[in-house]
Amino acid sequence: MQHDFWHDKWKSNHIGFHQDQPHSLLIKYFSCLNLVKGATVFVPLCGKSHDIAWLLEQGYHVIGIDLSPIAIQDLIVDLGLTFEEHQVGTLIHYHHSQIDLFVGDFFALTSAQLDQVDAIYDRAALIALPEQMRKQYTQHLSKITDQAPQLLISLEYDQMLLAGPPFSVAEYELIQHYARDYDIDLLASSPENLKGKVIAYEHVWHLTKLSI
Ligand SMILES: C[S@@+](CC[C@H](N)C(=O)[O-])C[C@H]1O[C@@H](n2cnc3c(N)ncnc32)[C@H](O)[C@@H]1O
């Protein structure tokens, strides 16, 4: 997916993926990660999701990144926090003691910029990307987070009936991307009518790092 595609979506406010409240599956399943208060949760391709405010309210430190300056500016306004702003390479970094937000390309983010990540929350990040980018995404994510455990929310449907995004990601594909590093557990699945056109299954996955 080209960057312009997403910049156009944000400029024209065509952001059907954005929900006006924290995701019910985040609230229901986040505790499976067993994090202590103060742990750092990385939210790749975060948009301006209300999930971030929910994670902050639970006492976690949050790191988010999105390509769109509009998304991150809206998020900053919603959060009502004051940030310090720095340019780091090609990224803009907004720092607050509880949350770090980056504007720019996820693939430009380094492990040094992230520092310690205790868990990853992926909602509509992997499935936002076309097939040829998903391998690159999962490899980069694993590398910069040292395979931190994940709560991952994905969709599965007949890709012949609808072009993404969001793209369909089946279990076999998750296994291809992640089984080398992670145990992969399906926590829940529920059907939804995607864009009024196709029945899609929303899956919640818990990924835990394989012990050596
Ligand atoms: C489907 S949206 C999901 C947003 C958010 N996770 C949510 O649940 O609302 C995908 C987001 O990924 C961002 N994005 C796409 N490609 C990106 C990239 N290479 N680096 C950073 N963000 C990217 C888009 O701007 C968009 O906000």
The ligand as an ORCA input file, in Angstrom:
! r2SCAN-3c Opt
* xyz 0 1
  C      -6.678      0.360      9.227
  S      -5.901      1.718      9.996
  C      -5.875      1.156     11.682
  C      -5.611      2.246     12.671
  C      -5.738      1.822     14.139
  N      -4.923      0.667     14.458
  C      -7.170      1.598     14.538
  O      -7.480      0.499     15.038
  O      -7.988      2.510     14.373
  C      -4.242      1.529      9.451
  C      -3.347      2.705      9.809
  O      -2.024      2.401      9.384
  C      -1.386      3.593      8.988
  N      -0.245      3.173      8.157
  C      -0.303      2.543      6.967
  N       0.934      2.271      6.516
  C       1.802      2.722      7.465
  C       3.229      2.733      7.592
  N       4.013      2.211      6.646
  N       3.765      3.285      8.695
  C       2.990      3.814      9.669
  N       1.631      3.832      9.599
  C       1.041      3.297      8.508
  C      -2.482      4.378      8.284
  O      -2.230      5.769      8.239
  C      -3.709      4.030      9.137
  O      -3.944      4.990     10.127
*
